[in-house]
């Protein structure tokens, strides 16, 4: 399993106000999309999320998003190591992902850019 990097997940009250700050900070333009009623802006290593509090409450339980080369391989390795797969693998706007709870109880999202 190859880990390529990590993304910081940030819940914000006002996405329109937050995006310009993070675009300047990261030196790039945000990729925006909507998922499950939550508005999302990905810019640099930041994933900004805004939406209904009930949805954000669930999203806050995920510590970070970890970029991997292949979600299927990640699924296999995590399962072998005793992690519990909470959701996925599923298609996303940028590839595929899964949500896993590590044996220590911490929850992470693992995402690739297209899968295999």
N, C-alpha and C positions, 0 to 999 in steps of 0.2 A: 504494500500500500504506500503510495507516494503522496505526501502532504506538500502542497504547493504554497500555502499561505493561510492567513486567517483574516476574517472581516469582523470588525466591531459592530455590534448591533445596538442601535440607539433609537429609543422611542421618543418622539418629539410631539409637542402639542400642535405646532403649526409648521407643516412641511415647507410651505412657500417661504417662510421666513428663514428656516434652517438651511435650505438648500444652497442659497448664495454664499453663506458663510463657509460651508463645507466644500463647495466648488473652489473657492479662493484658497482655502486651507490645503486642499489636496491637489490643486492645480489642474483640475479637469472638469468635464461636464457630466452632470448626473444622468444616469440611465434611469428613466422612470417607468414604473408599471404598477398595476393594481393586482392584489391577490387576496381573495377572501374578504373583500371589504376594506382592506388596509392599503393605503397609498404608500408606495415604496420608492425611494430614490437611492441608487447605488452610485457612490462617487469615491474613487480611490479605495481605501481600506475601510470605508464607512458605509453602513447600510442603515439609512434613516427610514423610520416607519411611523406612520400616523394614521389613526383611525379610531373606531369605537373602543372604549376602554376594555370591554369584555374580550375583544380580540387581542389588544395589546397586553393584557394580563397573561394570556397564554404565551405570547411571543417573548415576554420578559423572562420566561423560565428557561429559555435557550441561552446558554452562556456566550456562545460565539458561533460563527459560521466558519468552517474549515474547508478550504478548497483542496480537492483531491483530484488525482488524474483519472480515476475510474471508480464510480460509485458502487458498481457490482463487486469489485475486488475489496473495496472498503467494507461493504456489507459482510462479506465472507470473513475478513480479518476481525472485525468488531465482534461478530458472533462467536468466532473461535476464542476470543479473549474474554468472553463472558458479558459483553455489553448486551443490553436489551434494545432491539430495534422498535422504536415507538411508532414510526411512520415511514413509508417508502420502501424502496426507491420510487420516486414520482417525477414526472416531467415538470419542469419549471420554465419560465421565459428564457433562461440562459443555459439550460442543460437539464441535469437531473439532481435530485437530492434525496437524503434520508435524514431522519431524526433518530438519534440514539442516546440512551442513558447509559453512561459508563458505570462500572461496578461501584464507584464511589458516590453515585447518585447525581452527578453533574450531567446535564443534558446539552448536547451539541448538535448542530446541523452540519452535515457533510454534503458538499455540492461539487459537481463536475461541470464541465462546459460542453456537454453533449453525450457523455457516456460512451459505451463501446458497442 
